Amino acid sequence: HHASGAEAAGAGGGRKKKKRNDFQPRQPPSVFYHARTGMMMSPSEIAGSCDSDDDCNPRMLYHAEKVNAECHWATNLQKDFMVKWNDHNHNRPGQVLDKTIFHRCQTFFSKIQEEPFVDEELHAKYVELYIKHVMVLWDFSVLTREQVRTLVDHATQSLWGRPTDGRTDAVNH
C-alpha cells in the first residue's frame, strides 16, 4: 500500500521539505600563461613563487632592458619609463607576482612623485605614462577595475588636484 500525500506528510512530522536550489554559478578558474613561452601555467605553478617562466631567471631584467632598447616604435621617454618600472620591480625583495602588482604600482607612483623633474610638463608626461601602464596591466587582467580606479584617481589627483570623478570612461565600463 502506498501512502497518500496527506499520510506521507503526517508521517514526516507534517512538514514538506522545501526543495533547495543549490545552483551557484561558479567562477571559471583563472588561466595564466608563461610570459616567454606562452604555455599555460599549471595550478602548482600559479600557487608557486614564480609568476612566469622568466621571473626566476636572474637574467630577466637584462632581457627586458634589451627588448626595451630594441623597441623602435617607443619614444625615449617611454623607454625610460619602462626601465624605471622594471628596475623598481626587479630590484626589490620578493618575486614579482600578480598579487603584488597593485602595491608595486602604488610604490612606483610614489617614486615618480618624489623624483626631481626638470619641469612640470615632464612630470605630467610620466604620470600619463603611468596611467597608460596601469590600463595595460588591467587589459592583461593583472589589476582589477577597482584597483585601476584607485590608482588612476590617485594619479589624476596629483596632476589636477582632484580624482577623475568618472571621467576615465575606460575604467567605468
N, C-alpha and C positions, 0 to 999 in steps of 0.2 A: 504494500500500500504506500503510495506517495503522499507526502504531507502537502496540504494545500498551502497557499501563500500565507493565509492567516495563521495556520498551525505552525508553519515554519517560523513566522515572525514571533509567535508566542514562545516557541522553544528556545529562541535565541535571545531571550530577555526583552522582547518587544521592540527592539531597535533594528532597523535595517542598516547594514553597513553602507556608508557612502562610498561610492567609487571614487578613488583618489586619482587625480590626474598627475602622474609622475613625470610627465614630459617636461623636461627642462632643456631648452636649446643649449647645445654645447658649443663652446668656442673651439674652432679648429686649432690644433696646436700650431704655435708659431714655427715657421720654417726659416732657417737661416742657412746661408751659403758661405763657403770659404771665399775670401776676397781674391786670392790669386788664381785658384783652380776653378772656382765656380761650382765645386761639388757641394752637395747638400751635407750639412753637418748632422752628425748623429746626436741623439739625446745626451749621451755621455760627454760629447764634445761641447755641446751647448752649456751643460752644467759645469764643465771643467774650467780651468783657469785661463785658457786661450780662447779668444773670440774668433780667431781666424787662423788659417794655416800660416800666416806671416807674423802674427802678433808675438809669438815666442821666439822668433828668429832675431838675433841681435843685429842683423844687417837690414832689418825692416826700415829703419829711419833712413839709412843710406839709400835704399832702393826708392823710398818715397821722395827723397830730395832729388834723386836722379830723374825720376819720372816728371817731377815738378819742373825741373830746369829744362827738360826737353819739350815741355808743353808750349808749342809755338803759338797757339791761339790765345794764351793767357797774357795779361799785361804784367809788367814788372811788379806793380802794386799787388795784384792778385797772387803772384808767385811768392812775394814777400809775406803776405798774409798766411799762405799755406805753410811756409817754412816755420813761421811763428806758431801756428796751430800744431803742426807735427812736433816741434820742439817741446811745446807745452805738454803734449800728451805722452810723448815717449821718454822724456827726461824727468818724469815724476815716478814716485814709487807705485807699484801695483800694475796689474795688467790693464790695458785699455779694453774694457768690456762695455757692451751696450748699456748695461745698467749703471755705469759710471759716467756716461756721456753728459747727462743733464748737469751734474755737478761740475764736470770738467768745462762745460760751456760757461757756467757761471764764473768759475775762477779765471778762465781765459778772458772773459769780458772785463773782469776786474783788472787784469794785467793791461788790457788795452786802455782802460780809463787812467791807469797810473803812469802809462808811458808818456814821456815828453814828446810831443809832436811839434813840428816846425810851425804849423798853423792849424787853426780850427777846421779848415777845409780838408786837410789831410786826415785829421782825426775823424771827421764826419764820413769820409770815404772808407776808413777802416771799420767804422760802426756799420755802414751799409754792407760791406763785405761780410761782416759777422752775421748780420741778419740774413743775407743770402745763404750763407753756410748753414745756419740753423734751419732754414727752409729745405735745403738739400738733405740734411740729416732727417728731417721729418719725411721727406719724399721717400727715403730709404727705410722708413719705419723704425728708425733708431730712437726718435723722440716722439712723444705723444702730442696731440693737438694742444692739450692743456700746458704741457711743458713749453711748447713753442710759443704759445700765447704769453706765458710768463717771461720767457727770455726776450721776445720781441718787444713786449711792453716796457721792460726794463731798459732795453737798448734805445727805444724811441724816446723814452722819458729823458735819457741822457742827452739826446740831440735837441729835442724840442721842449723839454721841461714838462712833458705830460705823456701818459701812455697812449696807445693807439686809439682807444675808445671805439674799437670796432672798425677802424679804417683799414686794417690789414685784412682785406677780403679773403685772401687765401687761407688765413688762419681760422676764419669764422665759418667756413663751409666744409 
